[in-house]
Amino acid sequence: MERTLFFDLETKYSADEVGGWSNIEDMGMSIGVIWDTSDQKFHVYIEHQIKEMVDHFYQADKIVGFNHVGFDYRVVAGVSHSESHERSILYTELVGLNNFDMLLELKKVLGHRLKLESIARPTLGAGKSADGLQALKWYKEGKLDKIIEYCKVDVEVTRDIYLFALENCKLHYDSRSGIKTVNIDWSAKNENNENRQMSLF
């Protein structure tokens, strides 16, 4: 059975606090959460456990997230290494894994980005339990337990949206003109990824 990881993390600092979005690597990780299909459990990592989290990535057949390729992996690389060339090496390695970034896949179809929340409520009937700004506030207050629960919900929502799309070949999302539906076939994409990986060996 394919081992799939669903992943998300929360940062310690906002973009403004590190000098802008060009400095994502400096935002730090407060909490990282993985839901692993091999044991059907959540795995929680705090900043000093970043190596264990990266090792967990390497054990997966596929890693599913929402903007994890463009954002979360850059944070991970920044936490793992202080030197820019080492950060680049790790980031390149992580991007080279069999990733399925739902934000990137939806952007290919729609031509624009969506927020996770704008998909979650119309598709699942429930969304995120808070927002990233609240998580940053909790970090400053030392409330890691609240960040962990919040991040778990985000991972759960990410997982359930992905599984809904696989089963129904569509997702619903909020737009300025109301709720819309996008038809997608991610099962074919998954097969292509598996074939691509097999061809490497």
Helices and strands as residue ranges (DSSP letters): E 4-11, G 16-18, G 21-26, E 29-36, E 41-46, G 47-49, H 50-58, E 62-65, I 68-72, H 73-80, H 84-95, E 99-101, H 102-110, H 116-124, H 132-140, H 144-168, E 170-175, E 178-183, H 186-198
